[in-house]
Amino acid sequence: MKQKEIMSNTQDNKIERQIDEIGDDHISTNIFDTPLREDAFEMDDDTKMQKIEEHFSQIMQIMGLDLTDDSLSGTPRRVAKMYVKELFSGLNPKNLPALTHFKNHYKYNEMLVERDIMFHSNCEHHFVPIVGKAHIAYIANGHVIGLSKLHRVVNHFARRPQVQERMTIQIGEALKTVLGTDSVAVILDADHMCVSSRGINDQTSSTVTSFYGGKFNKSETRDEFIRMISLRRGELKY
């Protein structure tokens, strides 16, 4: 083998290792914002679905699948619609739910906890599912929001290619902004299919990330939050 070929193969192997390592280690240079081009929303949804359908059809053909089969013929269109309208609808800031708040008429100044919020997301490194639960708490500073809005915030940031660490921060910062308080806590506990269905093929582990602001930076407040999300379980999970 010639020297140039050896060097080329060595470089290709190095790049391949780097790609795999980034995917397994959740490395990201963008800590808060999901990486998007400036022209990300210049194309309307219908055009996006048309183009995704065309490209996914090509992927299926490359894999050797028979697109004339009744079961597969509509798959490219279904995938395109699912990507734009469902799985990745959270990419578009226009889909952020209206997070209107109202005055805390009850003068409730203790911790409010909403736990076990189920979410489905997708790993941005392999485009396979992340399935987990979110636990959220805040201490009101004059304003509160409806409980369903907490679920909608989680769902919005889950509906995009994600890194769990970033998603945790995004939820926490969004709630701080709308509530006008730094006293927000978020814990995500999720199973990653990129870990369980490929690579290391670990079926039992889960990934836990947290965000603490304001009063939750005090150990006693944080400990209370963890105790409250552990009620009815018989033991502390975290």
C-alpha positions as CSV (number, residue, x, y, z in Angstrom):
1,M,0.0,0.0,0.0
2,K,1.3,3.4,-0.9
3,Q,2.2,6.0,1.7
4,K,-0.6,8.4,0.7
5,E,-3.2,5.5,0.9
6,I,-1.9,4.6,4.4
7,M,-2.1,8.2,5.6
8,S,-5.6,8.6,4.1
9,N,-6.9,5.4,5.8
10,T,-5.3,6.5,9.1
11,Q,-7.0,9.9,8.9
12,D,-10.4,8.3,8.0
13,N,-10.1,5.9,10.9
14,K,-9.3,8.9,13.2
15,I,-12.4,10.8,12.0
16,E,-14.6,7.7,12.4
17,R,-13.4,7.3,16.0
18,Q,-14.0,11.0,16.8
19,I,-17.6,10.7,15.4
20,D,-18.3,7.7,17.6
21,E,-16.8,9.3,20.7
22,I,-18.8,12.5,20.3
23,G,-22.0,10.4,19.9
24,D,-21.3,8.3,23.0
25,D,-20.0,11.1,25.3
26,H,-22.8,13.7,24.6
27,I,-20.2,16.3,23.6
28,S,-21.7,19.6,22.4
29,T,-20.3,23.0,21.8
30,N,-23.8,24.6,22.1
31,I,-24.8,24.5,25.7
32,F,-28.2,26.2,25.7
33,D,-29.4,26.6,22.1
34,T,-30.2,23.8,19.8
35,P,-27.8,24.1,16.9
36,L,-29.8,25.7,14.0
37,R,-28.9,27.6,10.9
38,E,-30.1,31.1,10.5
39,D,-32.4,30.1,7.6
40,A,-33.9,27.2,9.5
41,F,-37.5,28.4,9.1
42,E,-37.4,30.1,5.8
43,M,-38.8,26.9,4.2
44,D,-42.5,26.2,5.0
45,D,-43.5,22.9,6.6
46,D,-45.1,21.5,3.4
47,T,-41.9,22.0,1.4
48,K,-39.8,20.5,4.2
49,M,-42.1,17.4,4.2
50,Q,-41.8,17.1,0.5
51,K,-38.0,17.2,0.6
52,I,-37.7,14.8,3.5
53,E,-40.0,12.4,1.8
54,E,-37.8,12.4,-1.3
55,H,-34.6,11.9,0.6
56,F,-36.0,9.3,3.0
57,S,-37.3,7.4,-0.1
58,Q,-33.7,7.4,-1.4
59,I,-32.4,6.1,1.9
60,M,-34.9,3.2,1.9
61,Q,-33.9,2.4,-1.7
62,I,-30.2,2.4,-0.8
63,M,-31.0,-0.1,2.0
64,G,-32.7,-2.3,-0.6
65,L,-36.3,-2.0,0.5
66,D,-39.1,-2.5,-2.0
67,L,-41.1,0.8,-2.1
68,T,-43.7,-0.8,-4.3
69,D,-44.8,-3.0,-1.4
70,D,-48.1,-1.8,0.1
71,S,-46.6,-1.7,3.6
72,L,-43.6,0.5,2.6
73,S,-45.0,2.7,-0.2
74,G,-46.3,5.4,2.2
75,T,-43.4,5.2,4.7
76,P,-41.4,8.1,3.3
77,R,-44.4,10.4,3.5
78,R,-45.3,9.2,7.0
79,V,-41.7,9.7,8.2
80,A,-41.6,13.2,6.7
81,K,-44.9,14.2,8.4
82,M,-43.8,12.7,11.7
83,Y,-40.5,14.6,11.7
84,V,-41.9,18.0,10.9
85,K,-45.3,17.9,12.7
86,E,-44.5,15.7,15.6
87,L,-41.1,14.5,16.7
88,F,-39.2,17.7,15.8
89,S,-42.0,20.3,16.0
90,G,-40.2,21.8,19.0
91,L,-37.4,23.2,16.7
92,N,-39.7,26.0,15.6
93,P,-40.0,28.7,18.3
94,K,-43.5,29.5,17.0
95,N,-44.6,26.2,18.6
96,L,-43.5,27.2,22.1
97,P,-46.7,27.0,24.2
98,A,-48.2,30.3,25.5
99,L,-46.8,30.4,29.0
100,T,-49.1,32.9,30.5
101,H,-48.9,33.3,34.2
102,F,-51.3,34.7,36.8
103,K,-51.0,36.3,40.2
104,N,-50.4,34.0,43.2
105,H,-53.7,34.8,44.8
106,Y,-53.3,32.0,47.3
107,K,-50.1,33.5,48.6
108,Y,-48.5,30.1,48.4
109,N,-44.9,30.6,49.0
110,E,-43.8,27.0,49.4
111,M,-42.3,24.6,46.9
112,L,-44.6,23.4,44.1
113,V,-43.6,20.1,42.5
114,E,-44.8,18.4,39.4
115,R,-43.2,15.0,39.0
116,D,-43.2,12.1,36.6
117,I,-43.8,14.1,33.5
118,M,-43.4,11.6,30.7
119,F,-41.5,12.8,27.6
120,H,-40.2,11.3,24.4
121,S,-37.3,12.9,22.6
122,N,-34.6,11.8,20.1
123,C,-30.8,11.7,20.5
124,E,-29.3,14.2,18.1
125,H,-26.2,12.0,17.6
126,H,-28.1,8.9,16.3
127,F,-31.7,10.0,15.9
128,V,-33.0,7.2,18.1
129,P,-35.5,7.7,21.0
130,I,-34.8,9.1,24.5
131,V,-37.7,8.2,26.8
132,G,-37.9,9.5,30.3
133,K,-39.6,11.5,33.1
134,A,-39.1,15.1,34.2
135,H,-39.5,16.3,37.7
136,I,-40.0,20.1,38.1
137,A,-40.3,22.4,41.1
138,Y,-40.5,26.1,41.6
139,I,-41.0,28.6,44.5
140,A,-43.4,31.3,43.3
141,N,-42.3,34.9,43.3
142,G,-45.6,36.6,42.9
143,H,-46.7,34.6,39.8
144,V,-47.7,31.0,39.0
145,I,-48.5,29.1,35.9
146,G,-51.0,26.3,35.2
147,L,-49.8,22.8,35.9
148,S,-50.4,21.7,32.3
149,K,-48.0,24.4,31.2
150,L,-45.2,22.6,33.0
151,H,-46.0,19.5,30.9
152,R,-46.1,21.6,27.7
153,V,-42.7,23.2,28.4
154,V,-41.1,19.7,28.8
155,N,-42.8,18.4,25.7
156,H,-41.8,21.4,23.6
157,F,-38.0,21.0,24.3
158,A,-38.3,17.3,24.0
159,R,-39.7,17.6,20.5
160,R,-36.3,18.1,18.7
161,P,-33.0,16.3,18.3
162,Q,-31.6,16.6,21.8
163,V,-28.8,16.2,24.3
164,Q,-30.3,15.5,27.7
165,E,-28.0,18.0,29.4
166,R,-29.1,20.8,27.1
167,M,-32.7,19.9,27.4
168,T,-32.5,20.1,31.2
169,I,-31.0,23.6,31.0
170,Q,-33.6,24.7,28.4
171,I,-36.5,23.7,30.5
172,G,-35.0,25.4,33.6
173,E,-34.2,28.7,31.9
174,A,-37.6,28.9,30.2
175,L,-39.4,28.4,33.5
176,K,-37.2,31.0,35.2
177,T,-38.1,33.5,32.5
178,V,-41.8,33.0,32.5
179,L,-42.1,32.8,36.3
180,G,-39.8,35.7,37.1
181,T,-37.9,33.7,39.7
182,D,-34.6,31.9,39.8
183,S,-35.9,29.3,42.2
184,V,-36.5,26.6,39.7
185,A,-35.4,22.9,39.8
186,V,-35.5,20.3,37.1
187,I,-34.4,16.6,37.1
188,L,-34.6,14.5,34.0
189,D,-34.3,10.7,34.3
190,A,-34.2,9.0,30.9
191,D,-33.4,5.9,28.9
192,H,-31.3,6.4,25.8
193,M,-31.9,4.0,22.9
194,C,-28.4,4.9,21.6
195,V,-27.1,3.2,24.7
196,S,-29.5,0.3,25.0
197,S,-30.1,-0.7,21.3
198,R,-26.6,-0.1,19.9
199,G,-23.0,0.5,21.0
200,I,-22.6,-0.8,24.5
201,N,-26.2,-2.4,24.4
202,D,-26.8,-1.6,28.1
203,Q,-30.4,-2.4,28.9
204,T,-30.5,-1.3,32.6
205,S,-28.9,2.1,33.0
206,S,-30.6,5.5,32.9
207,T,-29.2,9.0,32.6
208,V,-30.1,11.6,35.3
209,T,-29.4,15.3,34.8
210,S,-30.4,18.3,37.0
211,F,-30.8,22.0,37.0
212,Y,-31.0,24.1,40.2
213,G,-31.5,27.8,40.6
214,G,-32.1,30.4,43.3
215,K,-33.2,28.8,46.6
216,F,-32.6,25.3,45.2
217,N,-28.9,26.0,45.5
218,K,-29.3,25.6,49.2
219,S,-28.9,22.0,50.3
220,E,-32.0,21.9,52.5
221,T,-34.3,23.1,49.7
222,R,-32.7,20.8,47.2
223,D,-33.1,17.8,49.6
224,E,-36.8,18.7,50.2
225,F,-37.3,18.6,46.4
226,I,-35.7,15.2,46.1
227,R,-37.7,13.9,49.0
228,M,-41.0,15.1,47.5
229,I,-40.3,13.5,44.1
230,S,-39.5,10.2,46.0
231,L,-42.8,10.0,47.9
232,R,-44.8,6.8,47.4
233,R,-41.7,5.0,46.1
234,G,-40.5,3.7,49.4
235,E,-36.9,4.9,48.8
236,L,-35.0,7.8,47.5
237,K,-34.1,7.2,43.8
238,Y,-31.5,10.0,43.4
